[in-house]
Amino acid sequence: METITPAGSQRCACCDFQPARTRVAGTSLCLTCAPAYALDQDGLDHLAHLIWMPRFDQGVLSRMVRAIHAANLLAESVTDTAIHDQAQRGKHILDALIRTRGQARECLGIDSLTQLRKTVSSMAVREFVGRSSMTGLRVLLYRPAWFAPDVDLYRQDLLTALDTP
């Protein structure tokens, strides 16, 4: 995974919303979407969960998660009650999303991204036939952090976005 400096109008290929800050296998992505494409990245399970969310695509989920993380970060630095209330509602939504790990576990028998990578890499192509019922699997960035050694990169990116009018 390669970190890039946002350049003008280059948008995330997944959510088409945030500026791309990294590339995974040549695909430009924002920091919220990147974990869904970086299954080979060490430490992924410390940042993201495999969840079941068939009604939202990965981009919609990522936009929602980024808003939740941004609201929580903003609530840390202000005393506005309305912002704190929004952050609290966001935490409840994030908790509900995390609970969908159980549904992912029911579908696959696993809910770990590392285990998913190992399982998929050992499967033959013919084993993927008829697996369209798995299209509800998503990757949830549940922690507002980034991979080592740049663990503060995601938080810094959110702070920059919050400072931008």
N, C-alpha and C positions, 0 to 999 in steps of 0.2 A: 504494500500500500504506500502510495506516494502522496505526501502533503503538498498542496499547491496553494499559491496565493490567489484569492478571488480576482478574476480578471473581467472587468466590465460586466457584460450581460451573460457570461457563461453560467447556465443554470444546471441544477441537478438533473441527471437523466432519469431519476426515479420519481421524485415528487414535482419536478419542474417548478419549484417554488424558491428554494434557497440557493444562494450562490454555491457553486461547486468548490469544495475545499480539498478534495482528495480524489485520487483515481484508484480504482480497483480493476485490474485486468483491462486497462485502457478506457474504462467508463468513468466519466466525471460525475462525482456525487457530492452531496452535502454531507456533513458529519453525522446527521441523524440517520440518513439512509445507508451510509457506507457499511455498517455492520451486517446488513442483510446480504451484502455482496462479498463480504470478507470472511467467509467460513473457515479459511485457512489461517486466519490471524490468531496468533497466540493471545490468550487472555480474553477471548470473545465472551466466554461464559461469565466473566466477572462484570460485563457491561450489558449483555443482552440475553433475552430469553426467547425460546421458540414458543409461540402462542398460536391459538386457533382463532382466526378472525376472518371468516369467509365474506363478510359484508363489506369490508374495506380492502382496497388494494394496499400494497406496501407504501406507496406514496402518500395516500390519505392518512394512514396510520402514523407515518413519520411526521407529517405536518402537525397532527394533533399532539403527538408526544413532544415535539419541539416547543409548542405553545405551552404545554404543561410545565416543562423544565424552565422555560423563560419566566413564567408567572411565579414559580417557586423561587427562582433566583432574584427576581425583582422584589418579592415579598421580604427577602432577607435584608434589603437595604432601605426600605421605606416604612413609614408608620401608618400609611393609608389603610383603613379597615376594609374598604372595598377590594383592594388588591390582595389583602390577606385572605379574604373570603373566597376570591377567585382561585387563589393558590390552594386553598383547602379543598375546594371542589375538584381542582385538577388532581390533587393527591388521591382523592376518592376514585376518580376515573382511572388513574394509573394503577391503583390497587385492583380495580375490577379487571383491567387488562391483564395484569399479572396472574390473576386467578384463572385466566383461560389457558394457562400452561397445562392444567389438568385435562382439558379437552384435546390439546396437542398430544399429550401422553396417551390418551385413549385411542387416538387415531394411529399413532406410530409405535406406541410402547416406549417412547422416549420423549424427553422435553429439553434435552441438552443439545446445544448447537454443535459442540464437539463430537458428541455421539452421533448426531445426524451426519456430520461430515464423514465419520468413519464408516457408518452404515451405507451411505450412498456411494462412497468411493469403492466399496467392495461389491456392489450390486451389478449384475449383468444388465445390459440394455433391455433385454426382454422382460426383466422384472419390473420395469417402469410402465409397461403396457397396462392399461386399465387403472392407473393410479390417479385419475383425474379427481377423485374424491379428496385428494390431498391439497387441492388448490387453495384451501383456506389457511394454510400455514403461513405465518408471518414472523418477522424478527422484530422484537420490541426492545428498543434501547431504554432499559429501565433505570439506568444510572446516568446522571448528567456528567459523564467523565469520558476519557479517551484511553487509548492503548498506551502502555508504557513505551518509551519514557515520557511521552507528552500527555500525561494524565490530565492536565489543566486545559488542553487545547479546546475541548468542547465548551467548557465553561467560559473561556476567553472569547470564543466565537459568539456565544449567546450575549455576553456583556457588550461586545461590539455592536451586535444587532440591536440591542436595547438602547444604545447611545445614538444610533442612527435615526434621524427624524423621518 
